[in-house]
Structures are given as structure tokens and as C-alpha cells.
């Protein structure tokens, strides 16, 4: 039986998403720990993780505009090459004990993330309209592999290269973009037509001022930003509470599983209950994460809070990405997707950069209190758009 192009692309992009997210989960588990080992000022411990996010932010707009010109596959291959260079740089920095070089290697791996974040949109761009939400969610479902592979790779490789802790894990990270490049050979997305590559569509300002765009971006910003804020601080908070690296890896493993496993059905849930209802449920789960995290410091509190955080991210982010596809025409997608991801990863970078400092100076509870107002704002914005659409329905 021959797969349709839509489904074959989803499989390829889901595999690439799985490899990409495996690397991201390893960076989350290890970045702060390596930073704490190499940095003289321990308040900078989470800076390497933040540099991954900053790199993603820097690359989002250039990556989208480049792929509008040259196509998705060449763009993704370039991102994989940059990711390979970043992993090797980080491994060398660990070997010589250079904190700032390690942070630069993480920045390069973040640049790869600026390309990898478009896997979800690449599947939706060429999918039939009724398959778009499922295409996005199924590509993100590839991240389920990361829930198992990332922490297990950490356990297997963290001490694999003898007396230099963490070196083996970053050498293993270098293999992932190579595997991704192999899968990309099977991607079947046509190159942009000359008209699409040159046509600008409506002015970007006229699109970003529309309520649907604003709520889509806000949902993505809050869902991803709150997730990054809490998740970045979690391994260090757990170590500070006396738990070990395997405990932190287990919590992150279940968190990543909660992030991506629902994606097998999130698209169908959106089709049945509506994208705004799913996003609203996501904000409720983010609020639940905050409540559980404030309730105690046992390992069960960390586990339940991070599991709820992962589910909340999935519903808000998949929902926001689906909602965004309603705002643009084919000729406009590169600019609109770039604007969206720049704003989303701007919030993620801010959250990640803030996380270590808030945790270091004010503690774990302050991280949660800092997140809560943003969750409330996102929920109110979604309710506002639901009401506006309900009032507009009779006229429509």
C-alpha cells in the first residue's frame, strides 16, 4: 500500500521532530548541570539552556524567509549542519572546561532549533485543509520518542567517555542531526513557485492586528514561555532538594511524554471540540501545574506538576499553531509564521533567561508565582475571542 504524500511527509517530519526533540530533552536535563559545573558564578548555571532558546529566537525569521526562497528540505538540512557544529563545539568545550565556549555551542544548537520549529508548519503547508490540524499534531507526536530516548541516552552516555563527565552525552548529541539529514532525503514538499517566492500578500501589519492572530500568538507565547520557565528550573530545583540526576531525568522524561504523546489525538480533539476550547483547557492545565508545584517539594509534586505542564503545553501550542493557519494565505505564510515564532521564542528566551535567576535568588515557589499571571491573561484572551466569534456568528 502506497502512502499518500501528506502522510509520508508527516512520517518523515515526525521522525525529524523526534530526533530534534530528543536532543532538546538532553539539553534540558544536562544544560543547567553542565553550566553549574563549568560556571564560576552559579547564577549563570542555566545560561547554556537559555542560549539554546536565544539561538532559536535569532534563527526563526531568517529560517522562514530562507525556506520561502529555497524550499523546506534545503533549509532543514542547513539547520541540521549547524546543529552538528553546535554539538561538537559543546563537546570540545566540556573537554577543555570552557563555560563560555560551551554556551556558544548551545547557541549553535539553538540556531538549528530555529529551523526545526518549522517541521509542524511544513506538514500543514501542503496538507489538505481537513488534515492540517492532524498534520501539525502528528508531527509533534514524533516527540514521544524523545520522552524515552532523551533521558535514556543521558543515562547511557553521561559518563561514557571516562573521567570527563557529560562529554559522552554531547558526542551522542552530534549523531542526531546526521540521522535527521538521512530522513530528510525522503521529504516530498515542492519548491516554492516563482510567484509564491516573490509575492508578498497583504501587509504583515494588517494581519497581526487581527484578533485571531493576536490570540494565536499569545497562546503560543504563554504556553511555551511558562513551560520553559518551569522546566528549565526543575532539574536544578530537584538537585537543590536532594534528589539525584536520575530522579530529575525521570521527571523530565514524563514531562516530555506529556508534551508529545497527546499529539496523536490532539488534532482530532481540536476538530471535535474546537481550537479555542482546547487552548482554554491547556491554560487550565498550566494553572494546575503551578498549584501542584506550590503544594510541596516531594518528588510526587515535581512529577505531577511537570506532567500537567507538558499536557498544558501540548493543548496550548498545538491549538495556537492550528489557529495561526487560519490567519494567512499561501504567499503570506513565511512572514506570518516567522512573526509568530519570533514572538513565541522571544517569550521563551525571556522565560529561560529569567528562570535560573528567579530560582537562584527567590526560590522554586517564586518561579510558579511569576508564571501564574501570564496563564490568566492567556485564558482571558481566549475567552474574549470565543465571545467575539459567538457574537459575530449570526451576522456571518
C-alpha positions as CSV (number, residue, x, y, z in Angstrom):
1,X,0.0,0.0,0.0
2,X,1.4,3.4,-1.0
3,X,1.2,6.2,1.4
4,X,-0.2,9.5,0.3
5,X,2.2,12.4,0.1
6,X,0.6,14.1,3.1
7,X,1.1,11.1,5.3
8,X,4.5,10.3,4.0
9,X,5.6,13.9,4.8
10,X,4.1,13.6,8.2
11,X,6.1,10.4,8.9
12,X,9.3,12.0,7.7
13,X,8.8,15.2,9.7
14,X,7.6,13.3,12.7
15,X,10.9,11.3,12.7
16,X,12.9,14.5,12.4
17,X,10.8,16.0,15.2
18,X,11.6,13.0,17.3
19,X,15.3,13.3,16.8
20,X,15.2,17.1,17.3
21,X,13.2,16.8,20.5
22,X,15.4,14.0,21.8
23,X,18.3,16.5,21.5
24,X,16.3,19.2,23.2
25,X,15.3,16.9,26.1
26,X,19.0,16.0,26.6
27,X,19.9,19.7,26.6
28,X,17.2,20.4,29.2
29,X,18.4,17.7,31.5
30,X,22.1,18.4,31.2
31,X,22.5,22.1,30.2
32,X,22.0,23.5,33.7
33,X,24.0,20.8,35.3
34,X,26.9,21.3,32.9
35,X,26.6,25.0,33.4
36,X,26.7,24.7,37.2
37,X,29.9,22.6,36.8
38,X,31.7,25.0,34.4
39,X,30.5,28.4,35.6
40,X,32.2,30.3,38.3
41,X,29.1,32.3,39.1
42,X,26.4,29.7,39.8
43,X,23.6,32.2,39.0
44,X,24.7,31.6,35.3
45,X,24.1,27.9,35.5
46,X,21.0,27.9,33.3
47,X,22.6,30.3,30.7
48,X,23.6,27.5,28.3
49,X,19.9,26.3,28.3
50,X,18.9,29.9,27.7
51,X,21.4,30.2,24.8
52,X,19.6,27.3,23.1
53,X,16.4,29.4,23.2
54,X,18.1,32.6,22.2
55,X,19.6,30.8,19.2
56,X,16.2,29.5,18.2
57,X,14.8,33.1,18.5
58,X,17.6,34.5,16.4
59,X,17.1,31.9,13.6
60,X,13.3,31.9,13.4
61,X,12.8,34.8,10.9
62,X,15.9,34.1,8.7
63,X,15.0,30.4,8.6
64,X,11.4,31.1,7.5
65,X,12.4,33.6,4.8
66,X,15.2,31.4,3.5
67,X,12.9,28.4,3.2
68,X,10.4,30.6,1.3
69,X,13.2,31.1,-1.3
70,X,15.0,27.7,-1.4
71,X,12.3,25.3,0.0
72,X,11.8,23.3,3.2
73,X,14.3,20.4,2.6
74,X,17.4,22.6,1.9
75,X,16.5,24.8,4.9
76,X,16.2,21.8,7.2
77,X,19.4,20.3,6.0
78,X,21.2,23.6,6.7
79,X,19.8,23.6,10.2
80,X,21.0,20.1,10.8
81,X,24.5,21.0,9.7
82,X,24.5,23.9,12.2
83,X,23.2,21.6,14.9
84,X,26.1,19.2,14.3
85,X,28.6,22.0,14.6
86,X,27.0,23.1,17.8
87,X,27.1,19.7,19.4
88,X,30.7,19.2,18.5
89,X,31.6,22.7,19.8
90,X,29.8,22.0,23.1
91,X,31.6,18.6,23.5
92,X,35.0,20.2,22.9
93,X,34.2,23.0,25.4
94,X,33.3,20.4,28.1
95,X,36.6,18.6,27.4
96,X,38.6,21.8,28.0
97,X,36.3,23.1,30.7
98,X,35.3,26.4,28.9
99,X,31.9,27.7,30.1
100,X,31.5,30.4,27.5
101,X,32.5,28.2,24.6
102,X,30.0,25.6,25.9
103,X,27.4,28.3,25.9
104,X,28.3,29.2,22.3
105,X,27.9,25.6,21.3
106,X,24.4,25.6,22.9
107,X,23.6,28.8,20.9
108,X,24.5,27.0,17.7
109,X,22.3,24.1,18.6
110,X,19.6,26.7,19.2
111,X,20.0,28.0,15.7
112,X,19.2,24.5,14.5
113,X,16.1,24.8,16.6
114,X,15.0,27.9,14.6
115,X,14.8,25.6,11.6
116,X,13.4,22.6,13.4
117,X,10.4,24.5,14.8
118,X,9.0,24.7,11.3
119,X,8.6,20.9,11.0
120,X,5.0,21.3,12.2
121,X,4.2,24.1,9.6
122,X,5.9,22.2,6.8
123,X,3.5,19.4,7.2
124,X,0.5,21.7,7.3
125,X,1.5,23.8,4.3
126,X,0.9,21.1,1.8
127,X,-1.8,19.2,3.6
128,X,-5.5,19.1,2.7
129,X,-7.4,21.7,4.7
130,X,-9.2,19.0,6.7
131,X,-5.9,17.3,7.6
132,X,-4.0,20.5,8.8
133,X,-4.7,20.2,12.5
134,X,-3.9,16.5,12.5
135,X,-0.8,17.0,10.4
136,X,0.6,19.5,13.0
137,X,-0.3,17.4,16.0
138,X,1.0,14.1,14.4
139,X,4.4,15.8,13.5
140,X,4.7,16.9,17.1
141,X,3.8,13.4,18.2
142,X,7.2,12.4,16.9
143,X,8.5,14.0,20.1
144,X,7.1,11.0,22.0
145,X,10.4,9.2,21.1
146,X,12.2,11.9,23.0
147,X,10.4,11.1,26.2
148,X,12.2,7.7,26.2
149,X,15.3,8.3,24.1
150,X,16.5,11.6,25.6
151,X,16.7,10.5,29.2
152,X,17.9,7.0,28.3
153,X,20.7,8.5,26.1
154,X,21.7,10.7,29.0
155,X,21.9,7.7,31.4
156,X,23.9,5.7,28.8
157,X,26.3,8.4,27.7
158,X,26.8,10.9,30.5
159,X,29.8,9.0,31.9
160,X,30.7,7.1,28.7
161,X,33.9,8.9,28.0
162,X,35.8,8.2,31.2
163,X,37.0,11.0,33.5
164,X,35.2,13.9,31.8
165,X,31.6,14.0,33.0
166,X,28.9,14.8,30.4
167,X,31.3,14.6,27.4
168,X,29.8,11.4,26.0
169,X,26.3,12.8,26.0
170,X,27.3,15.7,23.8
171,X,29.1,13.5,21.4
172,X,25.9,11.4,21.2
173,X,24.0,14.7,20.5
174,X,26.1,15.2,17.4
175,X,24.7,12.0,15.9
176,X,21.1,13.2,16.0
177,X,21.3,15.8,13.2
178,X,23.1,13.3,11.0
179,X,20.2,10.9,11.3
180,X,17.8,13.8,10.7
181,X,19.5,14.6,7.4
182,X,19.1,11.0,6.3
183,X,15.3,11.1,6.9
184,X,15.0,14.4,5.1
185,X,16.1,12.7,1.8
186,X,12.5,11.3,1.7
187,X,10.7,14.6,2.3
188,X,8.4,15.5,-0.7
189,X,7.5,19.2,-0.4
190,X,7.6,21.1,-3.7
191,X,9.9,24.0,-4.0
192,X,8.1,27.4,-3.8
193,X,6.8,28.6,-7.1
194,X,8.3,31.8,-8.5
195,X,5.1,33.6,-7.8
196,X,4.9,32.4,-4.3
197,X,8.5,33.2,-3.6
198,X,8.2,36.8,-4.8
199,X,4.6,37.7,-3.9
200,X,4.2,39.5,-0.6
201,X,0.5,39.2,0.0
202,X,-1.2,41.5,2.5
203,X,0.9,43.8,4.6
204,X,2.0,41.9,7.8
205,X,0.7,44.7,10.0
206,X,-2.8,44.2,8.7
207,X,-2.6,40.5,9.6
208,X,-1.1,40.9,13.1
209,X,-3.8,43.4,14.1
210,X,-6.5,40.7,13.7
211,X,-7.9,39.2,16.9
212,X,-7.3,35.6,15.6
213,X,-3.6,36.3,15.1
214,X,-3.2,38.0,18.4
215,X,-4.8,35.2,20.4
216,X,-2.8,32.5,18.4
217,X,0.5,34.3,19.2
218,X,-0.4,35.0,22.8
219,X,-1.4,31.3,23.3
220,X,1.8,30.1,21.9
221,X,3.9,32.7,23.9
222,X,2.3,31.8,27.2
223,X,2.1,28.1,26.6
224,X,5.7,27.8,25.5
225,X,7.1,30.5,27.8
226,X,5.5,29.1,31.0
227,X,6.7,25.7,30.1
228,X,10.2,26.9,29.5
229,X,10.3,28.9,32.7
230,X,9.2,26.0,34.9
231,X,11.0,23.2,33.0
232,X,14.4,25.0,32.9
233,X,14.4,25.4,36.7
234,X,13.2,21.9,37.5
235,X,16.4,19.9,37.4
236,X,18.3,22.5,39.5
237,X,15.4,22.7,41.9
238,X,15.3,19.0,42.3
239,X,19.1,18.7,42.9
240,X,18.7,21.5,45.4
241,X,16.1,19.4,47.2
242,X,18.4,16.5,47.5
243,X,17.3,14.4,44.5
244,X,19.8,12.9,42.1
245,X,20.3,13.3,38.3
246,X,18.3,10.0,37.6
247,X,15.4,11.5,39.6
248,X,15.5,14.7,37.5
249,X,15.8,12.7,34.3
250,X,12.8,10.6,35.2
251,X,10.6,13.7,35.9
252,X,11.7,15.3,32.7
253,X,11.1,12.1,30.8
254,X,7.4,12.0,32.0
255,X,7.2,15.7,31.3
256,X,8.3,15.3,27.7
257,X,6.0,12.3,27.3
258,X,3.1,14.5,28.4
259,X,4.2,17.2,26.0
260,X,4.1,15.0,22.9
261,X,2.0,11.8,23.5
262,X,-1.3,13.6,23.3
263,X,-0.4,14.9,19.8
264,X,-1.6,11.5,18.4
265,X,-5.2,12.7,19.3
266,X,-4.9,16.5,19.8
267,X,-5.7,17.2,16.2
268,X,-8.9,15.1,16.4
269,X,-9.8,16.7,19.7
270,X,-9.5,20.1,18.1
271,X,-11.7,19.0,15.2
272,X,-14.4,17.8,17.6
273,X,-14.4,20.4,20.4
274,X,-12.9,23.5,18.6
275,X,-9.4,25.0,18.8
276,X,-10.3,27.7,21.3
277,X,-11.8,25.1,23.8
278,X,-8.6,23.0,23.5
279,X,-6.4,26.1,24.1
280,X,-8.5,27.1,27.1
281,X,-8.1,23.6,28.6
282,X,-4.4,24.0,28.1
283,X,-4.3,27.1,30.2
284,X,-6.2,25.3,32.9
285,X,-3.6,22.6,33.0
286,X,-0.8,25.2,33.2
287,X,-2.6,26.7,36.2
288,X,-2.8,23.2,37.7
289,X,0.9,22.8,37.3
290,X,1.5,26.0,39.3
291,X,-0.9,24.8,42.1
292,X,0.8,21.4,42.5
293,X,4.3,22.9,42.4
294,X,3.4,25.3,45.2
295,X,1.8,22.5,47.3
296,X,5.1,20.7,48.2
297,X,8.6,19.6,47.3
298,X,8.3,15.8,47.3
299,X,9.2,14.0,44.1
300,X,5.5,13.4,43.5
301,X,4.9,17.1,43.4
302,X,7.6,17.6,40.9
303,X,6.3,14.7,38.8
304,X,2.6,15.7,38.8
305,X,3.4,19.4,38.2
306,X,5.7,18.7,35.2
307,X,3.2,16.2,33.8
308,X,0.5,18.8,33.9
309,X,2.9,21.3,32.5
310,X,3.6,19.0,29.5
311,X,-0.2,18.5,28.8
312,X,-0.8,22.2,29.1
313,X,1.9,23.0,26.6
314,X,0.5,20.5,24.1
315,X,-3.0,21.8,24.2
316,X,-2.0,25.5,24.1
317,X,0.8,25.1,21.5
318,X,-0.9,22.7,19.1
319,X,-4.0,24.8,19.4
320,X,-2.2,28.1,18.8
321,X,-0.3,26.6,15.8
322,X,-3.6,25.4,14.3
323,X,-5.3,28.7,15.0
324,X,-2.4,30.5,13.3
325,X,-3.0,28.6,10.0
326,X,-6.4,30.4,9.8
327,X,-4.7,33.8,9.5
328,X,-2.7,33.7,6.3
329,X,-2.8,32.8,2.6
330,X,0.0,30.7,1.0
331,X,2.0,33.7,-0.2
332,X,1.9,35.1,3.3
333,X,2.8,32.1,5.4
334,X,6.6,32.7,5.5
335,X,6.2,36.1,7.0
336,X,3.3,35.2,9.3
337,X,5.0,32.1,10.6
338,X,8.2,34.0,11.1
339,X,6.5,36.7,13.1
340,X,4.7,34.1,15.2
341,X,7.7,32.1,16.0
342,X,9.8,35.2,16.7
343,X,7.3,36.4,19.2
344,X,6.8,33.0,20.7
345,X,10.5,32.3,21.1
346,X,11.1,35.8,22.3
347,X,8.9,34.9,25.3
348,X,10.6,31.5,25.6
349,X,14.0,33.2,25.7
350,X,12.9,35.7,28.3
351,X,11.4,32.9,30.4
352,X,14.5,30.7,30.1
353,X,16.9,33.6,30.9
354,X,14.8,34.6,33.9
355,X,14.4,31.1,35.2
356,X,17.8,30.5,36.7
357,X,18.0,33.9,38.3
358,X,14.5,33.7,39.8
359,X,15.3,30.2,41.2
360,X,18.7,31.3,42.5
361,X,17.6,34.5,44.2
362,X,14.0,33.8,45.2
363,X,13.4,30.0,45.1
364,X,11.1,27.5,43.4
365,X,7.8,28.9,44.6
366,X,8.7,32.3,43.1
367,X,9.1,30.6,39.7
368,X,5.5,29.4,39.9
369,X,4.1,32.8,41.2
370,X,5.9,34.5,38.3
371,X,4.2,32.3,35.8
372,X,0.6,32.5,37.0
373,X,-0.4,36.0,35.8
374,X,0.6,35.1,32.2
375,X,-1.6,32.0,32.3
376,X,-4.6,34.1,33.5
377,X,-4.0,36.7,30.7
378,X,-3.9,33.9,28.0
379,X,-7.1,32.3,29.3
380,X,-8.9,35.7,29.3
381,X,-7.8,36.4,25.8
382,X,-9.1,33.0,24.5
383,X,-12.4,33.7,26.3
384,X,-12.6,37.1,24.6
385,X,-12.1,35.6,21.2
386,X,-14.7,32.9,21.9
387,X,-17.2,35.6,22.8
388,X,-16.3,37.7,19.7
389,X,-16.8,34.8,17.4
390,X,-20.1,33.8,19.1
391,X,-21.4,37.4,18.7
392,X,-20.2,37.5,15.0
393,X,-21.8,34.2,14.1
394,X,-25.3,35.4,13.5
395,X,-24.0,38.2,11.2
396,X,-21.7,35.7,9.4
